[in-house]
Amino acid sequence: MHLPKINFLKKHIKTGAWILGIFLLLLVIAGVVAYNKREALLEKMMAKAIAKADQDYDLDVAISEYGFNGLSTVHMKNVTVVPKNRDTLTTINEITLGIKLLPLIFGNVKLSQIDMNVGKLNIVFKDTVSNLDFLLKRKKNNKEEKKSKTDLAELANNLLNQVLYKIPDNMEIKDFLIRVNDNDTAKLNFLTTKATINDGELNSTILVNGTESTWHINGTVKPGKKQLNLKLFADNKRVKLPYLENKLHVKFSFDTVQTEMKNASFSGDDYKISGSWSVKNLLFNHPKIAANDIIVKDVRIDADMLVGKNFIALDSSSTVFLRKASIHPYFKYTLGPNKIYEIKLHAPEQGAQEILSAFPQGLFESLDGMQVSGKIRYDLNFHLDTSLPDSVKFYSALTPINFKILRFGKTDLQKVNKPFVYTPYERGKPMRDIFIGPGNSNYTPLSEVSSNYKNAILTSEDPSFFTHKGFVMESIRKSIAVNFKAKKFVRGGSTISMQFVKNIFLSRQKTLSRKAEEILIVWLIENNRLVSKNRLLEVYFNIIEMGPNIYGIGEASRYYFGKKPSDLNIGEGIFLANIVPRPKIAMYKFKDNGNLKDYLYPYFKFIGKIMAGRGLTPPDSNGYGFYNVQLREGLRKYLLPDSTTIDTNDFDDDPLPAIETQDASKDLFDRLFGKKKRDSVGASSIKADTVKTKKELRQERRERRKKERELETIIQP
């Protein structure tokens, strides 16, 4: 009763076997034909590849001899690649490539073997050209000229696969030299004496600049599983990159660096790459970063990178480990339709001392040796849509939990609570020592500072000084928007607290590390109430630069007006507040008769109106003392004629970068009356009555320099 079913099954098995047999026979026949014609096919493929290199990239490729060596292995001799009108890029004496047959059937070229004997990669930079320029050439054809949206996830997948496909199962490279010559000023040689891959184990020996150093890149490579784990280190010394130091003036070295790719695959529509990166004893330095070496003892990043259709992101599941401290970063860059930048940092609640000890050595010198207790956490949120810069989001908060300072480091952050000596610097050189205390005749207690000056400078520099804790988030947010739209730093977000710390505790070196140290010290002082607001303001008033070699309100009020600080009227107070952002050009705001130049009148009305609105001064329809400001008679002989053309930017020898000074006067004036090409308080306001020759302008500049030197010698009226 079941026999028909059995017969039916046998019939189908027999038919399937015949079909499979015929298919295998066809494959064998095709293989035999292909084997017999493989040399002709290779010849055709080589000719096509050489023609394509010439047509698409302007590369002259020459191979003196090539042919099959086994079933799927190609052997080549004397290979050269020369970009047209450039230096020779590559020469290889002998190379053998093994191709995997099964992936080839599906159109994928995967290497099973690479054997290379004596080769050279020669990279040459000459002025603005190099022999790598061909990489920038875009292949053009009708299809590629059609505009289409690029799926970044697919692109990342394809690029990574292409890289992994080129990693062979077995490899042996001998004497392969990579030479970099950058305008004959920075040269670098890497000679791989031997590099092998056996069953996924990579070992290599690389001689750097002859016998200067010996490097090794060792580890495991499993391209089929999309896994890599590689370590770079040197024999008996640190890994150094002298090329960076010679070319970019960057010191960079480390003991070991290790990178691992654990997995790469699609997660929904996004392409996810998981891995880690770590470095031991990283040392780096650059004049813009720090004045001294920065050393990171041990850092590791466990990262999950996401590539979507139109974005690249470091996922928040990633973690950065600095010794015992940890932080979770999130970065996202969206390409379209509008470019969007997103940054989030989250350091969960953890030991404050562990965080402090995790800081790189040399980053915060003044805090070295500080001991603290309690815990802290940190959060940062930044979001910028480039099409809507005014809507930028910025939030940053370092939150203390039972935080206490047990011992100060190299710098006593409470030294300003008693008399001390302040030394201002100009261009890295000390000007003079100034005693900040009753022993100095120019020292002015806060109670003896005119409210006209105090209120004017608080209004223009830091209106919320007495209520904030060192930072004004909204001011920083607005500064980001203004600077982004201007494509440069034109407005800073510094508070008086930040300016105070910068001048008292830090050098005037303009480095990123100094700015970071400034922010941290401000937080320590404000959140731990190390210095009262009144004392901080009093010290600030007595050290602030107010002109060439003029420091403090005591010196400034006597120098410009021959008055005590307590006797300053509203106009004089607004003027002295106005010169804070750029004190060296103060004298050029006066006419040759000692009155203020007319362009300052709108500023006086604007600041005065704000002060009146807050009840800090009576309303005034006549410029809030503008016409009452008179330079003292003894200084008027140093004033230049009104017709003189002066570029005030030219002699502001040590201008503070906008990121360091909240130039409220310029920001407010520019918003109301339009930004000029030159600074609104400088050259743009000084117009010549007649057109002068270059010789006359040079003579005027020499005269102005001479007067500047004379002014710098005058401290007292």
TORLUMKOL-726656 format. One record per residue (C-alpha): residue in three letters; chain; x, y, z. Coordinates in pm, whole numbers, plus 50000, padded with zeros to 5 digits. Layout:
# residues N
- ALA	A	X	Y	Z
...
This chain:
# residues 717
- MET	A	50000	50000	50000
- HIS	A	50301	50223	50051
- LEU	A	50497	50110	49743
- PRO	A	50385	50397	49511
- LYS	A	50523	50652	49752
- ILE	A	50855	50471	49778
- ASN	A	50883	50441	49401
- PHE	A	50797	50810	49365
- LEU	A	51076	50906	49610
- LYS	A	51332	50684	49437
- LYS	A	51239	50835	49102
- HIS	A	51305	51190	49224
- ILE	A	51634	51093	49391
- LYS	A	51748	50932	49068
- THR	A	51650	51241	48866
- GLY	A	51831	51469	49113
- ALA	A	52142	51255	49096
- TRP	A	52146	51277	48713
- ILE	A	52106	51656	48726
- LEU	A	52385	51691	48985
- GLY	A	52608	51463	48782
- ILE	A	52551	51661	48465
- PHE	A	52619	51987	48654
- LEU	A	52945	51852	48796
- LEU	A	53046	51726	48452
- LEU	A	52983	52071	48307
- LEU	A	53191	52225	48584
- VAL	A	53476	51984	48512
- ILE	A	53456	52057	48138
- ALA	A	53444	52432	48209
- GLY	A	53737	52394	48447
- VAL	A	53942	52205	48188
- VAL	A	53863	52462	47921
- ALA	A	53940	52750	48162
- TYR	A	54264	52579	48272
- ASN	A	54377	52537	47912
- LYS	A	54286	52898	47831
- ARG	A	54391	53053	48162
- GLU	A	54708	53210	48023
- ALA	A	54504	53384	47753
- LEU	A	54251	53496	48016
- LEU	A	54531	53624	48239
- GLU	A	54681	53814	47948
- LYS	A	54345	53975	47878
- MET	A	54287	54063	48247
- MET	A	54632	54215	48284
- ALA	A	54592	54429	47974
- LYS	A	54253	54548	48096
- ALA	A	54389	54633	48443
- ILE	A	54686	54825	48302
- ALA	A	54462	55019	48062
- LYS	A	54217	55100	48342
- ALA	A	54500	55227	48567
- ASP	A	54618	55453	48286
- GLN	A	54273	55580	48190
- ASP	A	54126	55634	48537
- TYR	A	54431	55726	48745
- ASP	A	54709	55831	48503
- LEU	A	54928	55545	48626
- ASP	A	55192	55375	48413
- VAL	A	55199	55011	48525
- ALA	A	55465	54779	48387
- ILE	A	55516	54405	48455
- SER	A	55810	54241	48279
- GLU	A	55690	53884	48336
- TYR	A	55379	53716	48471
- GLY	A	55206	53381	48457
- PHE	A	55030	53108	48650
- ASN	A	55225	52909	48905
- GLY	A	54987	52632	49002
- LEU	A	54610	52612	48976
- SER	A	54521	52958	49115
- THR	A	54853	53128	49185
- VAL	A	54990	53414	48974
- HIS	A	55361	53497	48977
- MET	A	55490	53839	48863
- LYS	A	55836	53989	48824
- ASN	A	55966	54346	48804
- VAL	A	55644	54533	48875
- THR	A	55659	54914	48859
- VAL	A	55390	55177	48914
- VAL	A	55466	55536	48809
- PRO	A	55211	55820	48828
- LYS	A	55244	56037	48518
- ASN	A	55482	56332	48567
- ARG	A	55560	56213	48920
- ASP	A	55825	56008	49099
- THR	A	55807	55629	49083
- LEU	A	55558	55505	49340
- THR	A	55619	55129	49359
- THR	A	55876	54874	49247
- ILE	A	55855	54503	49330
- ASN	A	56112	54244	49223
- GLU	A	55891	53937	49271
- ILE	A	55541	53878	49396
- THR	A	55316	53573	49403
- LEU	A	54940	53605	49460
- GLY	A	54709	53316	49541
- ILE	A	54336	53360	49468
- LYS	A	54055	53166	49637
- LEU	A	53848	52999	49366
- LEU	A	53511	52962	49541
- PRO	A	53463	53334	49622
- LEU	A	53582	53414	49270
- ILE	A	53280	53230	49129
- PHE	A	53059	53488	49307
- GLY	A	53269	53781	49190
- ASN	A	53475	53834	49509
- VAL	A	53854	53841	49489
- LYS	A	53995	53695	49810
- LEU	A	54365	53634	49857
- SER	A	54486	53304	49994
- GLN	A	54857	53377	49963
- ILE	A	55105	53663	49921
- ASP	A	55477	53609	49875
- MET	A	55681	53921	49807
- ASN	A	56055	53946	49771
- VAL	A	56224	54290	49766
- GLY	A	55995	54583	49700
- LYS	A	55966	54954	49756
- LEU	A	55686	55205	49814
- ASN	A	55824	55554	49755
- ILE	A	55603	55845	49872
- VAL	A	55729	56186	49766
- PHE	A	55590	56531	49850
- LYS	A	55726	56830	49661
- ASP	A	55571	57163	49752
- THR	A	55200	57125	49667
- VAL	A	55224	56802	49464
- SER	A	55299	56439	49545
- ASN	A	55305	56104	49373
- LEU	A	54984	56014	49560
- ASP	A	54777	56276	49377
- PHE	A	54619	56003	49166
- LEU	A	54420	55891	49470
- LEU	A	54224	56215	49448
- LYS	A	54121	56155	49089
- ARG	A	53760	56047	49054
- LYS	A	53663	55794	48796
- LYS	A	53411	55953	48565
- ASN	A	53151	55787	48351
- ASN	A	52791	55846	48274
- LYS	A	52663	55629	48554
- GLU	A	52884	55789	48818
- GLU	A	52793	56138	48706
- LYS	A	52432	56068	48793
- LYS	A	52353	56202	49135
- SER	A	52241	55939	49379
- LYS	A	52218	55912	49753
- THR	A	52501	55712	49908
- ASP	A	52415	55462	50178
- LEU	A	52706	55500	50420
- ALA	A	52625	55170	50593
- GLU	A	52654	54978	50267
- LEU	A	52965	55173	50176
- ALA	A	53132	55091	50510
- ASN	A	53042	54724	50470
- ASN	A	53184	54710	50118
- LEU	A	53503	54897	50205
- LEU	A	53573	54683	50509
- ASN	A	53510	54365	50311
- GLN	A	53748	54480	50039
- VAL	A	54020	54541	50298
- LEU	A	53963	54209	50472
- TYR	A	53954	54020	50142
- LYS	A	54308	54141	50074
- ILE	A	54444	53990	50396
- PRO	A	54573	53646	50295
- ASP	A	54561	53323	50492
- ASN	A	54936	53288	50441
- MET	A	55193	53555	50373
- GLU	A	55567	53601	50355
- ILE	A	55719	53939	50277
- LYS	A	56092	54003	50267
- ASP	A	56271	54337	50240
- PHE	A	55982	54568	50158
- LEU	A	56076	54936	50203
- ILE	A	55835	55223	50259
- ARG	A	56006	55558	50211
- VAL	A	55851	55899	50279
- ASN	A	56023	56215	50156
- ASP	A	55846	56539	50236
- ASN	A	56015	56831	50059
- ASP	A	56354	56692	50168
- THR	A	56289	56828	50519
- ALA	A	56118	56528	50677
- LYS	A	56225	56179	50575
- LEU	A	56115	55844	50707
- ASN	A	56206	55485	50612
- PHE	A	56028	55166	50715
- LEU	A	56205	54846	50603
- THR	A	56002	54531	50663
- THR	A	56277	54273	50677
- LYS	A	56022	53997	50729
- ALA	A	55647	53972	50779
- THR	A	55456	53644	50792
- ILE	A	55103	53517	50842
- ASN	A	55068	53149	50930
- ASP	A	54725	53018	51026
- GLY	A	54616	53366	51129
- GLU	A	54927	53450	51333
- LEU	A	55100	53770	51219
- ASN	A	55465	53842	51301
- SER	A	55678	54118	51157
- THR	A	56007	54300	51200
- ILE	A	56037	54660	51076
- LEU	A	56356	54867	51079
- VAL	A	56285	55240	51118
- ASN	A	56534	55480	50963
- GLY	A	56805	55220	50928
- THR	A	56907	55100	51274
- GLU	A	56739	55384	51464
- SER	A	56463	55159	51595
- THR	A	56312	54814	51544
- TRP	A	55935	54782	51545
- HIS	A	55706	54483	51552
- ILE	A	55342	54443	51452
- ASN	A	55227	54110	51590
- GLY	A	54889	53951	51658
- THR	A	54611	53748	51504
- VAL	A	54414	53811	51185
- LYS	A	54093	53628	51103
- PRO	A	53945	53817	50808
- GLY	A	53680	53552	50742
- LYS	A	53538	53612	51091
- LYS	A	53603	53987	51067
- GLN	A	53835	53974	51364
- LEU	A	54174	54139	51414
- ASN	A	54395	54183	51720
- LEU	A	54722	54364	51656
- LYS	A	54993	54514	51878
- LEU	A	55266	54761	51781
- PHE	A	55580	54791	51995
- ALA	A	55954	54849	51964
- ASP	A	56259	54655	52083
- ASN	A	56392	54791	52414
- LYS	A	56260	55145	52361
- ARG	A	55953	55355	52295
- VAL	A	55782	55383	51959
- LYS	A	55857	55732	51829
- LEU	A	55741	55915	51519
- PRO	A	56016	56166	51437
- TYR	A	55839	56257	51113
- LEU	A	55558	56424	51310
- GLU	A	55807	56618	51519
- ASN	A	56004	56737	51218
- LYS	A	55702	56818	51002
- LEU	A	55429	56923	51245
- HIS	A	55635	56997	51558
- VAL	A	55443	56728	51746
- LYS	A	55616	56506	52001
- PHE	A	55448	56166	51996
- SER	A	55564	55835	52142
- PHE	A	55434	55535	52335
- ASP	A	55536	55195	52472
- THR	A	55269	54981	52306
- VAL	A	54946	55037	52118
- GLN	A	54693	54761	52062
- THR	A	54385	54756	51844
- GLU	A	54118	54489	51819
- MET	A	53819	54442	51592
- LYS	A	53580	54196	51755
- ASN	A	53293	54198	51510
- ALA	A	53146	54386	51215
- SER	A	52793	54325	51095
- PHE	A	52458	54488	51024
- SER	A	52240	54574	51321
- GLY	A	51910	54657	51157
- ASP	A	51981	54922	50894
- ASP	A	52304	55033	51064
- TYR	A	52648	54880	51021
- LYS	A	52809	54815	51359
- ILE	A	53183	54770	51420
- SER	A	53284	54660	51770
- GLY	A	53636	54670	51899
- SER	A	53885	54826	52136
- TRP	A	54197	55040	52131
- SER	A	54455	55085	52406
- VAL	A	54790	55254	52457
- LYS	A	55054	55243	52729
- ASN	A	55260	55546	52836
- LEU	A	55150	55776	52557
- LEU	A	55354	56098	52542
- PHE	A	55252	56388	52321
- ASN	A	55306	56759	52298
- HIS	A	55249	57050	52065
- PRO	A	55288	57424	52131
- LYS	A	54912	57467	52093
- ILE	A	54834	57181	52331
- ALA	A	55068	57235	52622
- ALA	A	55400	57395	52713
- ASN	A	55527	57065	52851
- ASP	A	55495	56694	52778
- ILE	A	55160	56528	52844
- ILE	A	55185	56165	52954
- VAL	A	54891	55925	52956
- LYS	A	54992	55619	53152
- ASP	A	54717	55380	53051
- VAL	A	54408	55440	52839
- ARG	A	54167	55197	52677
- ILE	A	53857	55252	52465
- ASP	A	53593	54983	52420
- ALA	A	53406	55118	52121
- ASP	A	53094	55042	51921
- MET	A	53091	55244	51601
- LEU	A	52767	55275	51405
- VAL	A	52744	55372	51039
- GLY	A	52394	55454	50918
- LYS	A	52259	55561	50583
- ASN	A	52362	55923	50642
- PHE	A	52557	55930	50969
- ILE	A	52863	55804	51153
- ALA	A	52847	55761	51531
- LEU	A	53036	55636	51833
- ASP	A	52762	55468	52034
- SER	A	52700	55555	52400
- SER	A	52767	55192	52490
- SER	A	53135	55276	52434
- THR	A	53358	55333	52738
- VAL	A	53686	55516	52786
- PHE	A	53900	55389	53073
- LEU	A	54171	55611	53225
- ARG	A	54326	55406	53502
- LYS	A	54035	55348	53743
- ALA	A	53815	55624	53602
- SER	A	53564	55573	53320
- ILE	A	53349	55784	53093
- HIS	A	53090	55702	52827
- PRO	A	53127	55909	52508
- TYR	A	52873	55957	52231
- PHE	A	52959	56128	51904
- LYS	A	52739	56152	51599
- TYR	A	52798	56328	51270
- THR	A	52502	56345	51033
- LEU	A	52587	56438	50675
- GLY	A	52249	56528	50537
- PRO	A	52018	56681	50454
- ASN	A	52180	56920	50706
- LYS	A	52510	56860	50879
- ILE	A	52449	56790	51246
- TYR	A	52707	56750	51522
- GLU	A	52615	56575	51846
- ILE	A	52842	56513	52146
- LYS	A	52747	56359	52477
- LEU	A	52976	56262	52762
- HIS	A	52865	56086	53077
- ALA	A	53096	56001	53365
- PRO	A	52891	55811	53622
- GLU	A	52927	55883	53992
- GLN	A	53276	55770	54097
- GLY	A	53556	55852	54338
- ALA	A	53681	56209	54301
- GLN	A	54039	56108	54382
- GLU	A	54025	55837	54115
- ILE	A	53917	56097	53861
- LEU	A	54191	56338	53972
- SER	A	54457	56066	53957
- ALA	A	54341	55967	53610
- PHE	A	54430	56305	53461
- PRO	A	54729	56279	53227
- GLN	A	55059	56374	53386
- GLY	A	55160	56731	53301
- LEU	A	54808	56837	53200
- PHE	A	54724	57025	53523
- GLU	A	55057	57113	53683
- SER	A	54914	57345	53947
- LEU	A	54697	57061	54080
- ASP	A	54974	56797	54101
- GLY	A	54965	56640	54448
- MET	A	54612	56756	54533
- GLN	A	54413	56520	54754
- VAL	A	54035	56514	54764
- SER	A	53751	56305	54904
- GLY	A	53395	56233	54800
- LYS	A	53255	56160	54456
- ILE	A	53177	56347	54136
- ARG	A	52989	56288	53812
- TYR	A	53000	56472	53482
- ASP	A	52758	56528	53194
- LEU	A	52798	56712	52865
- ASN	A	52535	56758	52596
- PHE	A	52609	56940	52270
- HIS	A	52390	56953	51959
- LEU	A	52449	57175	51657
- ASP	A	52237	57172	51344
- THR	A	52443	57374	51097
- SER	A	52129	57502	50927
- LEU	A	52006	57645	51261
- PRO	A	52319	57757	51450
- ASP	A	52128	57988	51683
- SER	A	51942	57686	51822
- VAL	A	52263	57515	51932
- LYS	A	52232	57322	52257
- PHE	A	52508	57321	52517
- TYR	A	52503	57182	52868
- SER	A	52797	57092	53091
- ALA	A	52784	57000	53459
- LEU	A	53043	56862	53700
- THR	A	52841	56759	54005
- PRO	A	53009	56708	54346
- ILE	A	52881	56454	54600
- ASN	A	53028	56515	54949
- PHE	A	53334	56657	54773
- LYS	A	53612	56807	54985
- ILE	A	53965	56928	54921
- LEU	A	54196	56764	55174
- ARG	A	54522	56911	55050
- PHE	A	54619	57156	54775
- GLY	A	54870	57059	54509
- LYS	A	55155	57276	54386
- THR	A	54937	57586	54400
- ASP	A	54752	57717	54702
- LEU	A	54415	57817	54561
- GLN	A	54342	58027	54871
- LYS	A	54657	58240	54857
- VAL	A	54455	58539	54734
- ASN	A	54266	58560	55064
- LYS	A	54565	58745	55211
- PRO	A	54815	58996	55065
- PHE	A	55032	58850	54789
- VAL	A	55263	58951	54506
- TYR	A	55123	58948	54153
- THR	A	55355	58939	53850
- PRO	A	55195	59024	53514
- TYR	A	55358	58888	53200
- GLU	A	55385	59033	52851
- ARG	A	55494	58805	52566
- GLY	A	55626	58555	52818
- LYS	A	55835	58808	53012
- PRO	A	55758	58942	53362
- MET	A	55670	59313	53365
- ARG	A	55708	59392	53737
- ASP	A	55600	59268	54077
- ILE	A	55282	59425	54216
- PHE	A	55196	59389	54582
- ILE	A	54824	59322	54621
- GLY	A	54758	59456	54966
- PRO	A	54746	59767	55186
- GLY	A	55123	59822	55150
- ASN	A	55069	59933	54789
- SER	A	54950	60294	54751
- ASN	A	54757	60200	54437
- TYR	A	54581	59905	54603
- THR	A	54209	59977	54627
- PRO	A	53973	59787	54860
- LEU	A	53639	59702	54702
- SER	A	53464	59949	54934
- GLU	A	53672	60232	54784
- VAL	A	53595	60150	54420
- SER	A	53335	60379	54265
- SER	A	53006	60204	54204
- ASN	A	53007	60370	53862
- TYR	A	53308	60163	53757
- LYS	A	53205	59849	53943
- ASN	A	52858	59843	53791
- ALA	A	52984	59932	53443
- ILE	A	53237	59651	53431
- LEU	A	52994	59396	53576
- THR	A	52734	59503	53318
- SER	A	52971	59470	53023
- GLU	A	53181	59174	53135
- ASP	A	52975	58956	53370
- PRO	A	52622	59069	53469
- SER	A	52547	58753	53672
- PHE	A	52881	58743	53854
- PHE	A	52730	58730	54203
- THR	A	52484	58451	54117
- HIS	A	52672	58209	53892
- LYS	A	52930	57950	54000
- GLY	A	53206	58048	53764
- PHE	A	53034	57977	53432
- VAL	A	52737	58112	53238
- MET	A	52601	57833	53021
- GLU	A	52383	58061	52809
- SER	A	52679	58288	52733
- ILE	A	52887	57991	52621
- ARG	A	52598	57863	52409
- LYS	A	52555	58197	52235
- SER	A	52930	58223	52180
- ILE	A	52930	57887	52004
- ALA	A	52656	58007	51769
- VAL	A	52829	58340	51696
- ASN	A	53168	58178	51638
- PHE	A	53022	57910	51413
- LYS	A	52844	58163	51193
- ALA	A	53160	58374	51172
- LYS	A	53376	58066	51103
- LYS	A	53626	58194	51360
- PHE	A	53651	58297	51726
- VAL	A	53493	58640	51754
- ARG	A	53323	58603	52091
- GLY	A	53426	58426	52409
- GLY	A	53225	58311	52707
- SER	A	53468	58392	52988
- THR	A	53337	58518	53320
- ILE	A	53524	58742	53563
- SER	A	53596	58428	53765
- MET	A	53768	58272	53464
- GLN	A	53968	58587	53390
- PHE	A	54069	58604	53757
- VAL	A	54197	58244	53758
- LYS	A	54375	58289	53427
- ASN	A	54570	58589	53555
- ILE	A	54642	58476	53912
- PHE	A	54715	58105	53887
- LEU	A	54815	58032	53528
- SER	A	55070	58133	53271
- ARG	A	54966	58342	52972
- GLN	A	55055	58063	52732
- LYS	A	54769	58010	52491
- THR	A	54732	57632	52500
- LEU	A	54440	57393	52525
- SER	A	54575	57244	52847
- ARG	A	54594	57588	53011
- LYS	A	54232	57656	52914
- ALA	A	54123	57321	53057
- GLU	A	54317	57389	53376
- GLU	A	54152	57730	53402
- ILE	A	53805	57574	53385
- LEU	A	53887	57315	53650
- ILE	A	54038	57568	53894
- VAL	A	53736	57796	53853
- TRP	A	53511	57503	53942
- LEU	A	53722	57417	54247
- ILE	A	53722	57775	54375
- GLU	A	53355	57852	54311
- ASN	A	53202	57522	54418
- ASN	A	53412	57494	54733
- ARG	A	53388	57865	54821
- LEU	A	53764	57894	54851
- VAL	A	53745	58266	54771
- SER	A	53443	58485	54841
- LYS	A	53281	58671	54555
- ASN	A	53370	59009	54707
- ARG	A	53736	58916	54756
- LEU	A	53756	58769	54407
- LEU	A	53616	59090	54257
- GLU	A	53845	59306	54471
- VAL	A	54157	59121	54356
- TYR	A	54035	59127	53996
- PHE	A	53994	59505	54007
- ASN	A	54350	59541	54138
- ILE	A	54526	59320	53882
- ILE	A	54328	59379	53563
- GLU	A	54532	59524	53275
- MET	A	54412	59875	53189
- GLY	A	54675	59999	52943
- PRO	A	55044	59963	52851
- ASN	A	55205	59861	53182
- ILE	A	54897	59985	53370
- TYR	A	54745	59731	53612
- GLY	A	54454	59770	53847
- ILE	A	54185	60034	53892
- GLY	A	54409	60238	54124
- GLU	A	54677	60290	53861
- ALA	A	54424	60333	53579
- SER	A	54206	60599	53742
- ARG	A	54509	60810	53834
- TYR	A	54680	60752	53499
- TYR	A	54389	60850	53272
- PHE	A	54200	61098	53489
- GLY	A	54421	61195	53785
- LYS	A	54153	61071	54024
- LYS	A	54107	60824	54303
- PRO	A	53901	60514	54210
- SER	A	53628	60630	54448
- ASP	A	53583	60957	54257
- LEU	A	53516	60815	53908
- ASN	A	53197	60947	53748
- ILE	A	52960	60741	53535
- GLY	A	53129	60829	53205
- GLU	A	53477	60747	53336
- GLY	A	53348	60420	53478
- ILE	A	53195	60316	53145
- PHE	A	53512	60415	52959
- LEU	A	53739	60208	53187
- ALA	A	53504	59913	53151
- ASN	A	53512	59955	52773
- ILE	A	53892	59923	52750
- VAL	A	53913	59593	52941
- PRO	A	53891	59365	52632
- ARG	A	54174	59553	52454
- PRO	A	54353	59777	52704
- LYS	A	54650	59864	52480
- ILE	A	54439	60075	52246
- ALA	A	54283	60289	52520
- MET	A	54472	60607	52422
- TYR	A	54350	60582	52063
- LYS	A	53990	60630	52177
- PHE	A	54062	60996	52252
- LYS	A	54063	61291	52015
- ASP	A	54371	61509	52014
- ASN	A	54194	61751	52252
- GLY	A	54138	61480	52515
- ASN	A	53768	61417	52445
- LEU	A	53636	61075	52348
- LYS	A	53588	60997	51981
- ASP	A	53230	61012	51861
- TYR	A	53204	60645	51761
- LEU	A	53193	60548	52132
- TYR	A	52875	60748	52199
- PRO	A	52631	60467	52100
- TYR	A	52816	60225	52327
- PHE	A	52786	60461	52624
- LYS	A	52413	60499	52565
- PHE	A	52365	60124	52533
- ILE	A	52558	60024	52848
- GLY	A	52416	60320	53041
- LYS	A	52060	60226	52947
- ILE	A	52113	59870	53071
- MET	A	52255	60001	53399
- ALA	A	51965	60244	53440
- GLY	A	51718	59966	53372
- ARG	A	51868	59771	53660
- GLY	A	51864	60070	53892
- LEU	A	52243	60102	53892
- THR	A	52251	60462	53764
- PRO	A	51993	60737	53700
- PRO	A	51845	60755	53347
- ASP	A	52032	60997	53124
- SER	A	51940	61110	52772
- ASN	A	52281	61269	52715
- GLY	A	52511	60970	52676
- TYR	A	52562	60870	53041
- GLY	A	52862	61091	53100
- PHE	A	53014	61054	52753
- TYR	A	53082	61428	52723
- ASN	A	53230	61446	53074
- VAL	A	53516	61208	53000
- GLN	A	53839	61409	52965
- LEU	A	54187	61260	52945
- ARG	A	54409	61432	53202
- GLU	A	54604	61718	53057
- GLY	A	54948	61566	53120
- LEU	A	54875	61282	52876
- ARG	A	54725	61484	52592
- LYS	A	55066	61564	52446
- TYR	A	55099	61194	52358
- LEU	A	54782	61189	52150
- LEU	A	54813	61170	51772
- PRO	A	54631	61410	51539
- ASP	A	54276	61307	51457
- SER	A	54364	61273	51088
- THR	A	54623	61001	51158
- THR	A	54548	60657	51018
- ILE	A	54626	60388	51275
- ASP	A	54575	60014	51255
- THR	A	54526	59934	51622
- ASN	A	54542	59559	51551
- ASP	A	54902	59606	51441
- PHE	A	55039	59703	51783
- ASP	A	54818	59501	52013
- ASP	A	55120	59282	52077
- ASP	A	54949	59029	52298
- PRO	A	54582	59021	52197
- LEU	A	54376	58776	52394
- PRO	A	54203	58518	52176
- ALA	A	53828	58566	52168
- ILE	A	53776	58237	52347
- GLU	A	53947	58385	52652
- THR	A	53769	58719	52680
- GLN	A	53400	58799	52681
- ASP	A	53428	59111	52466
- ALA	A	53082	59231	52552
- SER	A	53138	59584	52428
- LYS	A	53225	59477	52078
- ASP	A	52953	59212	52063
- LEU	A	52678	59452	52169
- PHE	A	52802	59733	51946
- ASP	A	52838	59505	51645
- ARG	A	52490	59362	51685
- LEU	A	52337	59709	51704
- PHE	A	52535	59900	51445
- GLY	A	52683	59638	51216
- LYS	A	53020	59470	51225
- LYS	A	53303	59645	51047
- LYS	A	53598	59485	50878
- ARG	A	53832	59627	51141
- ASP	A	53772	59633	51515
- SER	A	53496	59878	51597
- VAL	A	53709	60046	51863
- GLY	A	54021	60052	51649
- ALA	A	54119	60125	51295
- SER	A	53767	60146	51157
- SER	A	53695	60448	51374
- ILE	A	54005	60647	51280
- LYS	A	53974	60797	50933
- ALA	A	54230	60996	50746
- ASP	A	54135	61337	50612
- THR	A	54370	61290	50319
- VAL	A	54512	60995	50129
- LYS	A	54870	60930	50242
- THR	A	55161	60763	50067
- LYS	A	55317	60442	50194
- LYS	A	55621	60642	50307
- GLU	A	55403	60876	50514
- LEU	A	55218	60586	50670
- ARG	A	55547	60417	50762
- GLN	A	55666	60741	50921
- GLU	A	55344	60770	51120
- ARG	A	55384	60413	51237
- ARG	A	55736	60484	51359
- GLU	A	55609	60790	51545
- ARG	A	55330	60590	51698
- ARG	A	55574	60319	51812
- LYS	A	55790	60583	51972
- LYS	A	55493	60728	52159
- GLU	A	55391	60381	52271
- ARG	A	55732	60325	52428
- GLU	A	55705	60661	52604
- LEU	A	55358	60576	52732
- GLU	A	55475	60243	52875
- THR	A	55720	60427	53102
- ILE	A	55445	60639	53259
- ILE	A	55270	60474	53553
- GLN	A	55174	60764	53778
- PRO	A	55020	61098	53677
